[in-house]
Amino acid sequence: MSMSEESKKTEIDWQQILSPEEFHVLRQAGTERPFTGEYWDTTTEGVYSCRACGVELFASGTKFDASCGWPSFYAPLAEDRVRYITDESMGMKRVEVRCANCDSHMGHVFEGEGFKTPTDLRFCMNSLSLTLRETEG
């Protein structure tokens, strides 16, 4: 679906497409509980896409074990696939990550935590925000 088609969807449209849990996370910037999502500890190779619109966002090769209970990546597939918003909703300054195509909430990105990754970033995503397409092999 093109960006213009996604941007025309109303929140009522999204409610009809997504499950209540998906709607809460993707459209209302909710967070699933840690260690409960389907992807927090998977090592399956593939590409993670936005569950709302299907745009590919993260590759399994950038996924790492941050021991935080959510899927963590050190970089998106490309910077134009995501957008960043300052989030001060929890009494602290965080950076929210959204799908650049449909504006759905993915999670947050943190830096400077000392992980031994090429970027020193942790894209802490909700499993409910993603769909994994396994690599054929």
Buried (B, 14 or more C-beta within 10 A) or exposed (E): EEEEEBEEBEEEEBEEBBEEEBBBBBBEBBBBEEEEBEBBEBEEBBBBBBBBBBBBBBBBEBBBEBEBBBBBBBBBBEEEBBBEEEBEEEEEEBBBBBBBBBBBBBBBBBEEEEBEBEEEBBBBBBBBBBBBEEEEE
